[in-house]
């Protein structure tokens, strides 16, 4: 028979027991790097890190993907810092990014803010701190939709672990710069020869992908942990750097 004292002890134990960590393949609080190559020439890099955060006032825990991206080409140098907050199932909660752009005409600044709430995403873009001239838009977003902001291929890791290695699967993503949700079809192609990353040969599955309404297509390479180790579309190749791959 459960006594009030026993019940109190049980509730206390449950309240302090840590929730299981959502496993999306990457180690928490460790930096990784993607190299960006175009026609085999390096044009940039993205350093990214996953971490777990405690909920406010006893709320659910959530996760954070922090990035620092540097891109160079066509007379411009871009330096971006971004933070994506997401729940344990990969659903986006918010995204903030600030990008400085250096070119012959001077320096520009682009700020992006995306908030997800009650089936809608609110996007705000501000140039050069001119808030009154910023653009704002609300976009309907179905449950199970992921985020893919321009040049943020690291965000794909929130759904690549959900791909099926035996059959095709469609993923919905919000493309905020286009102001709409698009659907991408992923199909497992082959169990590719292992990718060599940092001297390690890592078994992978190659998936082809194609947007349902459009010409964008390519291939991604996913390891057994569900991590995207390589992305190729046209002349662009994004590959995990070898120095930090564990």
Backbone as CSV, one residue per row, in Angstrom:
resi,resn,N_x,N_y,N_z,CA_x,CA_y,CA_z,C_x,C_y,C_z
1,UNK,0.846,-1.199,0.000,0.000,0.000,0.000,0.884,1.252,0.000
2,UNK,0.566,2.198,-0.900,1.362,3.415,-1.007,0.881,4.445,-0.003
3,UNK,1.763,4.871,0.883,1.417,5.862,1.892,1.692,7.260,1.361
4,UNK,1.092,8.288,1.991,1.361,9.669,1.558,2.850,10.000,1.580
5,UNK,3.579,9.454,2.579,5.008,9.731,2.667,5.754,9.125,1.500
6,UNK,5.357,7.875,1.137,6.003,7.210,0.003,5.702,7.957,-1.293
7,UNK,4.442,8.410,-1.453,4.052,9.125,-2.659,4.813,10.437,-2.793
8,UNK,4.980,11.125,-1.665,5.739,12.384,-1.684,7.178,12.137,-2.120
9,UNK,7.776,11.058,-1.604,9.148,10.733,-1.979,9.269,10.401,-3.455
10,UNK,8.260,9.678,-3.983,8.287,9.315,-5.396,8.182,10.544,-6.278
11,UNK,7.253,11.446,-5.952,7.095,12.663,-6.742,8.353,13.524,-6.704
12,UNK,9.006,13.577,-5.549,10.234,14.354,-5.420,11.322,13.762,-6.298
13,UNK,11.417,12.424,-6.297,12.440,11.762,-7.112,12.203,12.027,-8.592
14,UNK,10.932,11.982,-9.036,10.617,12.224,-10.435,10.905,13.663,-10.831
15,UNK,10.696,14.585,-9.896,10.870,16.001,-10.212,12.329,16.363,-10.414
16,UNK,13.245,15.619,-9.789,14.658,15.965,-9.904,15.385,15.048,-10.874
17,UNK,14.721,13.974,-11.326,15.385,13.057,-12.249,15.605,13.753,-13.584
18,UNK,16.817,13.704,-14.148,17.079,14.371,-15.419,16.367,13.687,-16.564
19,UNK,15.888,14.479,-17.518,15.263,13.916,-18.704,16.329,13.303,-19.599
20,UNK,15.981,12.239,-20.350,16.976,11.631,-21.233,17.406,12.606,-22.319
21,UNK,18.676,12.572,-22.669,19.205,13.458,-23.694,18.750,13.011,-25.069
22,UNK,18.252,13.949,-25.867,17.862,13.644,-27.231,19.124,13.325,-28.031
23,UNK,19.141,12.176,-28.685,20.331,11.735,-29.403,20.203,12.072,-30.878
24,UNK,20.905,13.107,-31.320,20.909,13.442,-32.735,22.296,13.257,-33.335
25,UNK,23.131,12.436,-32.676,24.391,12.010,-33.286,25.622,12.786,-32.871
26,UNK,25.510,14.092,-32.763,26.669,14.926,-32.447,26.859,15.012,-30.933
27,UNK,28.089,15.073,-30.499,28.366,15.245,-29.076,28.020,16.668,-28.665
28,UNK,27.458,16.802,-27.485,27.100,18.117,-26.983,28.332,18.892,-26.537
29,UNK,28.254,20.220,-26.678,29.298,21.136,-26.190,30.654,20.852,-26.815
30,UNK,30.628,20.464,-28.067,31.874,20.233,-28.800,31.756,20.874,-30.172
31,UNK,32.789,21.549,-30.613,32.749,22.260,-31.893,33.113,21.342,-33.052
32,UNK,32.373,21.509,-34.142,32.633,20.799,-35.393,32.712,21.834,-36.508
33,UNK,33.258,21.408,-37.646,33.432,22.363,-38.740,33.075,21.731,-40.081
34,UNK,32.267,22.472,-40.857,32.015,22.143,-42.255,32.881,23.061,-43.129
35,UNK,33.506,22.489,-44.143,34.231,23.267,-45.141,33.345,23.420,-46.371
36,UNK,33.318,24.626,-46.929,32.544,24.910,-48.127,33.499,24.980,-49.319
37,UNK,33.232,24.178,-50.342,34.064,24.134,-51.537,33.208,24.368,-52.771
38,UNK,33.712,25.159,-53.684,33.040,25.371,-54.966,34.047,25.116,-56.067
39,UNK,33.760,24.121,-56.904,34.713,23.692,-57.924,36.074,23.394,-57.291
40,UNK,36.017,22.735,-56.117,37.195,22.272,-55.360,37.986,23.392,-54.694
41,UNK,37.512,24.619,-54.789,38.179,25.749,-54.127,37.408,26.121,-52.873
42,UNK,38.110,26.301,-51.766,37.456,26.657,-50.523,36.894,28.069,-50.594
43,UNK,35.593,28.188,-50.242,34.955,29.507,-50.249,34.429,29.895,-48.866
44,UNK,34.540,28.982,-47.909,34.047,29.327,-46.585,34.090,28.159,-45.622
45,UNK,33.602,28.406,-44.419,33.528,27.361,-43.396,32.458,27.731,-42.374
46,UNK,31.897,26.701,-41.756,30.920,26.884,-40.686,31.370,26.086,-39.475
47,UNK,31.556,26.745,-38.352,31.850,26.067,-37.087,30.542,26.016,-36.301
48,UNK,30.163,24.818,-35.851,28.879,24.680,-35.163,29.022,23.829,-33.911
49,UNK,28.095,24.042,-32.985,28.127,23.373,-31.688,26.698,23.172,-31.174
50,UNK,26.418,21.964,-30.684,25.139,21.658,-30.069,25.284,21.688,-28.547
51,UNK,24.243,22.150,-27.868,24.240,22.137,-26.409,22.802,21.969,-25.927
52,UNK,22.666,21.529,-24.687,21.347,21.336,-24.085,21.101,22.434,-23.070
53,UNK,19.856,22.932,-23.022,19.496,24.007,-22.122,18.349,23.568,-21.220
54,UNK,18.354,24.093,-20.010,17.275,23.783,-19.080,16.085,24.698,-19.343
55,UNK,14.871,24.155,-19.183,13.675,24.951,-19.381,13.503,25.984,-18.284
56,UNK,12.787,27.043,-18.583,12.554,28.116,-17.625,11.417,27.717,-16.683
57,UNK,11.629,27.907,-15.389,10.596,27.665,-14.369,10.013,26.257,-14.478
58,UNK,10.906,25.294,-14.623,10.461,23.903,-14.653,9.907,23.447,-15.985
59,UNK,10.043,24.280,-17.027,9.550,23.895,-18.344,10.438,22.841,-18.990
60,UNK,10.018,22.371,-20.150,10.776,21.336,-20.856,12.156,21.845,-21.252
61,UNK,13.115,20.921,-21.226,14.445,21.282,-21.696,14.409,21.486,-23.210
62,UNK,15.394,22.194,-23.714,15.481,22.415,-25.148,16.948,22.409,-25.544
63,UNK,17.216,22.597,-26.819,18.575,22.493,-27.323,18.953,23.735,-28.113
64,UNK,20.253,23.898,-28.270,20.767,25.073,-28.970,21.822,24.649,-29.986
65,UNK,21.712,25.192,-31.186,22.719,25.018,-32.227,23.325,26.385,-32.496
66,UNK,24.604,26.546,-32.134,25.301,27.821,-32.319,26.246,27.701,-33.511
67,UNK,26.308,28.761,-34.321,27.167,28.698,-35.507,27.979,29.981,-35.681
68,UNK,29.110,29.816,-36.336,29.908,30.952,-36.817,30.310,30.597,-38.245
69,UNK,29.877,31.408,-39.209,30.105,31.091,-40.616,30.868,32.221,-41.291
70,UNK,31.860,31.847,-42.088,32.622,32.823,-42.866,32.608,32.389,-44.330
71,UNK,32.197,33.319,-45.206,32.125,33.034,-46.634,32.833,34.140,-47.407
72,UNK,33.477,33.748,-48.514,34.192,34.733,-49.321,33.975,34.413,-50.794
73,UNK,33.674,35.431,-51.574,33.503,35.228,-53.004,32.851,36.421,-53.658
74,UNK,33.145,36.597,-54.948,32.584,37.683,-55.752,32.776,39.045,-55.096
75,UNK,33.959,39.243,-54.519,34.293,40.544,-53.949,33.675,40.833,-52.602
76,UNK,33.070,39.810,-51.968,32.441,40.008,-50.667,33.021,39.065,-49.627
77,UNK,33.018,39.528,-48.384,33.402,38.701,-47.257,32.269,38.758,-46.241
78,UNK,31.653,37.602,-45.971,30.539,37.533,-45.026,30.971,36.828,-43.746
79,UNK,30.573,37.393,-42.634,30.862,36.821,-41.320,29.550,36.778,-40.545
80,UNK,29.078,35.554,-40.221,27.768,35.392,-39.590,27.876,34.679,-38.254
81,UNK,27.022,35.086,-37.326,26.870,34.422,-36.029,25.388,34.127,-35.850
82,UNK,25.052,32.866,-35.530,23.649,32.509,-35.417,23.375,31.552,-34.275
83,UNK,22.122,31.544,-33.797,21.694,30.660,-32.719,20.305,30.118,-33.036
84,UNK,20.206,28.803,-33.125,18.925,28.132,-33.326,18.544,27.403,-32.050
85,UNK,17.355,27.682,-31.525,16.811,26.955,-30.382,15.763,25.981,-30.909
86,UNK,15.806,24.731,-30.424,14.869,23.727,-30.915,14.531,22.739,-29.810
87,UNK,13.400,22.077,-29.962,12.948,21.107,-28.965,13.577,19.743,-29.242
88,UNK,13.299,18.792,-28.344,13.937,17.483,-28.432,13.644,16.703,-29.686
89,UNK,12.554,17.018,-30.392,12.240,16.309,-31.634,12.764,17.041,-32.865
90,UNK,13.550,18.102,-32.645,14.119,18.858,-33.756,13.271,20.015,-34.223
91,UNK,12.078,20.193,-33.637,11.195,21.286,-34.053,11.812,22.632,-33.680
92,UNK,11.887,23.577,-34.613,12.497,24.881,-34.319,11.636,25.717,-33.386
93,UNK,12.290,26.443,-32.503,11.618,27.373,-31.589,11.919,28.816,-31.971
94,UNK,13.175,29.096,-32.283,13.560,30.439,-32.718,14.927,30.381,-33.376
95,UNK,15.194,31.389,-34.212,16.512,31.499,-34.840,16.885,32.971,-34.932
96,UNK,18.129,33.265,-34.551,18.664,34.622,-34.633,19.999,34.564,-35.374
97,UNK,20.188,35.479,-36.322,21.466,35.533,-37.040,21.825,36.968,-37.369
98,UNK,23.088,37.265,-37.236,23.607,38.585,-37.603,24.774,38.381,-38.557
99,UNK,24.724,39.041,-39.704,25.747,38.881,-40.740,26.325,40.228,-41.122
100,UNK,27.635,40.330,-41.051,28.313,41.530,-41.552,28.871,41.205,-42.937
101,UNK,28.708,42.142,-43.861,29.120,41.944,-45.249,30.094,43.044,-45.632
102,UNK,31.317,42.653,-45.950,32.342,43.608,-46.361,32.547,43.510,-47.866
103,UNK,32.547,44.660,-48.529,32.779,44.705,-49.972,33.419,46.045,-50.315
104,UNK,33.642,46.250,-51.583,34.352,47.469,-51.997,33.610,48.734,-51.588
105,UNK,32.287,48.642,-51.490,31.508,49.831,-51.145,31.409,50.108,-49.662
106,UNK,31.963,49.212,-48.830,31.908,49.434,-47.393,31.464,48.186,-46.643
107,UNK,30.772,48.397,-45.527,30.332,47.298,-44.674,28.820,47.380,-44.477
108,UNK,28.149,46.262,-44.658,26.714,46.191,-44.429,26.408,45.208,-43.308
109,UNK,25.222,45.324,-42.733,24.822,44.447,-41.646,23.402,43.942,-41.909
110,UNK,23.236,42.622,-41.791,21.922,42.000,-41.985,21.552,41.234,-40.718
111,UNK,20.364,41.522,-40.161,19.878,40.814,-38.975,18.620,40.023,-39.340
112,UNK,18.594,38.771,-38.909,17.440,37.912,-39.165,16.921,37.375,-37.842
113,UNK,15.603,37.363,-37.691,14.959,36.824,-36.500,13.753,36.003,-36.933
114,UNK,13.659,34.761,-36.436,12.536,33.882,-36.773,11.988,33.304,-35.476
115,UNK,10.705,33.493,-35.247,10.048,32.993,-34.044,8.923,32.037,-34.450
116,UNK,8.863,30.875,-33.784,7.835,29.875,-34.071,6.869,29.799,-32.886
117,UNK,5.568,29.916,-33.205,4.568,29.846,-32.136,3.192,29.562,-32.728
118,UNK,2.497,28.596,-32.129,1.098,28.300,-32.460,0.878,28.098,-33.957
119,UNK,1.753,27.308,-34.577,1.563,26.978,-35.987,1.924,28.064,-36.966
120,UNK,2.686,29.055,-36.518,3.106,30.137,-37.398,4.567,30.486,-37.129
121,UNK,5.228,30.945,-38.185,6.596,31.446,-38.065,6.585,32.927,-38.422
122,UNK,7.159,33.744,-37.557,7.248,35.178,-37.815,8.696,35.508,-38.147
123,UNK,8.927,35.986,-39.357,10.286,36.311,-39.799,10.462,37.826,-39.860
124,UNK,11.615,38.285,-39.394,11.944,39.710,-39.430,13.361,39.880,-39.954
125,UNK,13.528,40.746,-40.954,14.847,41.037,-41.514,15.092,42.538,-41.444
126,UNK,16.248,42.902,-40.914,16.603,44.306,-40.748,17.992,44.534,-41.329
127,UNK,18.137,45.562,-42.142,19.426,45.912,-42.743,19.990,47.157,-42.089
128,UNK,21.249,47.081,-41.719,21.993,48.234,-41.208,21.289,48.955,-40.057
129,UNK,20.694,48.164,-39.148,20.051,48.667,-37.931,18.820,49.540,-38.193
130,UNK,18.320,49.568,-39.421,17.171,50.414,-39.746,15.888,49.629,-39.497
131,UNK,15.471,49.591,-38.230,14.339,48.773,-37.827,13.032,49.206,-38.505
132,UNK,12.856,50.498,-38.714,11.612,50.977,-39.312,11.473,50.529,-40.770
133,UNK,12.590,50.214,-41.411,12.556,49.785,-42.805,12.654,48.264,-42.933
134,UNK,12.625,47.570,-41.815,12.735,46.123,-41.839,11.494,45.460,-42.423
135,UNK,11.654,44.218,-42.843,10.535,43.460,-43.407,10.097,42.391,-42.414
136,UNK,8.770,42.211,-42.291,8.221,41.242,-41.355,7.132,40.445,-42.052
137,UNK,7.104,39.130,-41.786,6.125,38.271,-42.443,5.750,37.118,-41.539
138,UNK,4.473,36.715,-41.580,4.004,35.543,-40.854,3.692,34.428,-41.849
139,UNK,4.184,33.210,-41.539,4.062,32.078,-42.458,3.444,30.903,-41.709
140,UNK,2.372,30.304,-42.223,1.811,29.112,-41.581,2.823,27.961,-41.642
141,UNK,2.970,27.250,-40.526,3.932,26.147,-40.453,3.261,24.947,-39.797
142,UNK,3.203,23.830,-40.513,2.624,22.606,-39.969,3.560,21.968,-38.946
143,UNK,2.975,21.166,-38.070,3.778,20.392,-37.130,4.668,19.430,-37.917
144,UNK,5.898,19.252,-37.478,6.826,18.373,-38.180,7.635,19.071,-39.250
145,UNK,7.516,20.405,-39.345,8.291,21.183,-40.310,9.591,21.648,-39.667
146,UNK,10.696,21.493,-40.390,12.003,21.895,-39.884,12.403,23.236,-40.506
147,UNK,13.496,23.792,-40.014,13.983,25.075,-40.514,15.216,24.869,-41.383
148,UNK,15.253,25.587,-42.512,16.476,25.669,-43.305,16.628,27.090,-43.800
149,UNK,17.463,27.838,-43.107,17.754,29.201,-43.509,18.956,29.187,-44.454
150,UNK,19.009,30.125,-45.386,20.045,30.145,-46.415,21.448,30.001,-45.835
151,UNK,22.234,29.119,-46.430,23.626,28.830,-46.059,23.752,28.094,-44.726
152,UNK,22.631,27.600,-44.188,22.656,26.931,-42.880,22.459,25.420,-43.030
153,UNK,23.299,24.786,-43.839,23.164,23.341,-44.037,23.353,22.550,-42.750
154,UNK,24.023,23.131,-41.756,24.167,22.426,-40.476,22.801,22.156,-39.841
155,UNK,21.790,22.947,-40.188,20.441,22.736,-39.651,19.820,21.438,-40.160
156,UNK,20.340,20.890,-41.248,19.804,19.632,-41.776,20.007,18.485,-40.793
157,UNK,20.968,18.608,-39.906,21.236,17.535,-38.951,20.073,17.297,-37.991
158,UNK,19.118,18.216,-37.944,17.962,18.027,-37.078,16.940,17.084,-37.693
159,UNK,17.104,16.766,-38.988,16.186,15.789,-39.583,16.887,14.642,-40.313
160,UNK,18.183,14.720,-40.560,18.834,13.640,-41.306,18.790,12.309,-40.548
161,UNK,18.761,12.364,-39.226,18.655,11.126,-38.450,17.298,10.456,-38.585
162,UNK,16.319,11.179,-39.140,14.975,10.632,-39.310,14.784,9.995,-40.686
163,UNK,15.780,10.110,-41.569,15.669,9.519,-42.897,15.750,8.000,-42.805
164,UNK,15.040,7.342,-43.698,14.974,5.875,-43.722,15.963,5.350,-44.762
165,UNK,16.850,4.480,-44.338,17.870,3.942,-45.248,17.334,2.868,-46.190
166,UNK,16.053,2.540,-46.081,15.471,1.504,-46.934,14.389,2.024,-47.872
167,UNK,13.913,3.248,-47.662,12.828,3.756,-48.494,12.864,5.288,-48.542
168,UNK,12.237,5.873,-49.578,12.218,7.339,-49.700,11.416,7.978,-48.570
169,UNK,11.731,9.238,-48.307,11.020,9.988,-47.272,10.994,11.459,-47.671
170,UNK,9.879,12.118,-47.413,9.743,13.546,-47.701,9.842,14.343,-46.402
171,UNK,10.540,15.459,-46.466,10.725,16.345,-45.316,10.241,17.749,-45.690
172,UNK,9.441,18.349,-44.801,9.008,19.727,-45.001,9.957,20.671,-44.265
173,UNK,10.368,21.717,-44.937,11.241,22.706,-44.314,10.711,24.110,-44.594
174,UNK,10.883,24.976,-43.627,10.595,26.390,-43.837,11.837,27.040,-44.430
175,UNK,11.668,27.643,-45.600,12.752,28.411,-46.220,12.385,29.880,-46.025
176,UNK,12.828,30.489,-44.934,12.322,31.824,-44.557,12.623,32.913,-45.572
177,UNK,13.761,32.825,-46.260,14.078,33.867,-47.243,13.088,33.862,-48.406
178,UNK,12.512,32.679,-48.705,11.476,32.595,-49.735,10.094,32.845,-49.157
179,UNK,9.994,32.831,-47.824,8.721,33.069,-47.166,7.712,31.954,-47.347
180,UNK,8.197,30.704,-47.444,7.260,29.602,-47.638,7.870,28.279,-47.174
181,UNK,6.987,27.296,-47.023,7.403,25.937,-46.680,7.556,25.153,-47.971
182,UNK,8.660,24.435,-48.101,8.880,23.597,-49.278,9.087,22.158,-48.825
183,UNK,8.874,21.237,-49.738,9.010,19.818,-49.425,10.134,19.221,-50.249
184,UNK,10.991,18.436,-49.594,12.128,17.814,-50.264,12.005,16.301,-50.149
185,UNK,12.194,15.622,-51.275,12.175,14.162,-51.298,13.600,13.632,-51.155
186,UNK,13.790,12.714,-50.213,15.082,12.068,-50.004,14.953,10.582,-50.329
187,UNK,15.903,10.057,-51.114,15.879,8.639,-51.477,17.241,8.027,-51.216
188,UNK,17.291,6.903,-50.476,18.574,6.219,-50.270,19.054,5.636,-51.587
189,UNK,20.305,5.903,-51.932,20.850,5.432,-53.202,21.722,4.188,-53.018
190,UNK,22.776,4.329,-52.264,23.714,3.212,-52.079,24.348,3.296,-50.699
191,UNK,24.812,2.161,-50.221,25.714,2.157,-49.083,27.086,2.492,-49.655
192,UNK,27.452,3.759,-49.593,28.665,4.227,-50.265,29.921,3.680,-49.619
193,UNK,31.007,3.780,-50.382,32.311,3.491,-49.791,32.521,4.455,-48.636
194,UNK,33.173,4.017,-47.561,33.345,4.884,-46.387,33.993,6.220,-46.744
195,UNK,33.505,7.291,-46.120,34.149,8.585,-46.267,35.350,8.653,-45.333
196,UNK,36.425,9.233,-45.806,37.599,9.408,-44.966,37.557,10.806,-44.368
197,UNK,37.349,10.864,-43.058,37.266,12.133,-42.336,38.303,12.109,-41.225
198,UNK,39.278,13.000,-41.310,40.309,13.054,-40.275,41.070,11.755,-40.108
199,UNK,41.287,11.050,-41.190,42.016,9.784,-41.124,41.146,8.597,-40.751
200,UNK,39.876,8.854,-40.428,38.943,7.778,-40.080,38.053,7.450,-41.270
201,UNK,37.878,6.159,-41.531,36.971,5.726,-42.586,35.604,5.464,-41.961
202,UNK,34.611,6.278,-42.331,33.305,6.243,-41.701,32.271,5.701,-42.690
203,UNK,31.604,4.581,-42.364,30.551,4.051,-43.246,29.397,5.047,-43.356
204,UNK,28.879,5.204,-44.557,27.814,6.174,-44.804,26.784,5.602,-45.775
205,UNK,25.625,6.228,-45.795,24.611,5.971,-46.814,24.435,7.246,-47.616
206,UNK,24.468,7.125,-48.934,24.259,8.296,-49.785,22.779,8.406,-50.133
207,UNK,22.225,9.604,-49.907,20.842,9.900,-50.275,20.846,10.937,-51.389
208,UNK,19.976,10.753,-52.359,19.722,11.830,-53.309,18.569,12.667,-52.762
209,UNK,18.529,13.952,-53.109,17.415,14.794,-52.699,16.992,15.690,-53.855
210,UNK,15.704,16.024,-53.857,15.158,16.914,-54.884,13.937,17.624,-54.316
211,UNK,13.891,18.932,-54.492,12.733,19.685,-54.039,11.550,19.334,-54.938
212,UNK,10.354,19.218,-54.349,9.182,18.786,-55.117,8.826,19.758,-56.236
213,UNK,8.885,21.051,-55.965,8.522,22.036,-56.970,9.722,22.944,-57.230
214,UNK,10.578,22.505,-58.135,11.776,23.273,-58.433,12.881,22.379,-58.961
215,UNK,14.026,22.971,-59.237,15.137,22.232,-59.837,16.258,21.903,-58.866
216,UNK,16.157,22.385,-57.634,17.219,22.159,-56.652,17.306,20.668,-56.314
217,UNK,18.507,20.099,-56.445,18.718,18.690,-56.160,20.178,18.452,-55.830
218,UNK,20.480,17.267,-55.312,21.855,16.932,-54.968,21.921,15.626,-54.206
219,UNK,22.991,15.470,-53.439,23.209,14.265,-52.646,23.751,14.631,-51.270
220,UNK,23.408,13.816,-50.272,23.998,13.958,-48.947,24.474,12.594,-48.477
221,UNK,25.484,12.587,-47.611,26.064,11.366,-47.080,25.841,11.343,-45.564
222,UNK,25.150,10.314,-45.080,24.738,10.229,-43.682,25.398,9.020,-43.032
223,UNK,25.979,9.202,-41.832,26.601,8.066,-41.155,25.574,7.337,-40.288
224,UNK,26.020,6.287,-39.599,25.102,5.460,-38.808,24.479,6.227,-37.653
225,UNK,25.087,7.344,-37.230,24.543,8.169,-36.153,23.500,9.166,-36.644
226,UNK,23.286,9.205,-37.965,22.339,10.157,-38.523,22.938,11.515,-38.827
227,UNK,24.252,11.645,-38.756,24.918,12.929,-38.992,25.177,13.126,-40.487
228,UNK,24.977,14.335,-40.961,25.317,14.653,-42.345,26.808,14.998,-42.411
229,UNK,27.565,14.132,-43.092,29.008,14.336,-43.197,29.391,15.062,-44.485
230,UNK,28.515,14.971,-45.489,28.838,15.613,-46.761,27.559,15.976,-47.511
231,UNK,27.619,17.108,-48.225,26.520,17.623,-49.024,27.095,18.056,-50.359
232,UNK,26.447,17.663,-51.449,26.895,18.075,-52.784,25.679,18.470,-53.614
233,UNK,25.732,19.654,-54.221,24.695,20.109,-55.142,25.364,20.973,-56.197
234,UNK,25.353,20.490,-57.447,26.044,21.209,-58.504,27.527,21.330,-58.189
235,UNK,28.115,22.535,-58.345,29.548,22.706,-58.064,29.868,22.865,-56.577
236,UNK,28.809,22.925,-55.723,29.011,23.165,-54.295,29.166,21.856,-53.530
237,UNK,30.163,21.813,-52.674,30.394,20.656,-51.806,30.649,21.158,-50.391
238,UNK,29.939,20.573,-49.436,30.135,20.884,-48.018,30.528,19.588,-47.328
239,UNK,31.649,19.580,-46.639,32.143,18.344,-46.055,32.668,18.618,-44.643
240,UNK,32.445,17.658,-43.752,32.928,17.794,-42.387,34.443,17.794,-42.365
241,UNK,35.032,18.757,-41.676,36.489,18.819,-41.551,36.980,17.708,-40.653
242,UNK,38.247,17.349,-40.800,38.756,16.169,-40.134,39.243,16.334,-38.719
243,UNK,39.433,17.579,-38.241,40.092,17.729,-36.957,39.211,17.391,-35.762
244,UNK,37.861,17.485,-35.926,36.985,17.210,-34.799,35.772,16.450,-35.311
245,UNK,35.831,15.137,-35.285,34.784,14.338,-35.904,34.135,13.359,-34.949
246,UNK,34.528,13.297,-33.682,34.023,12.251,-32.781,32.573,12.389,-32.419
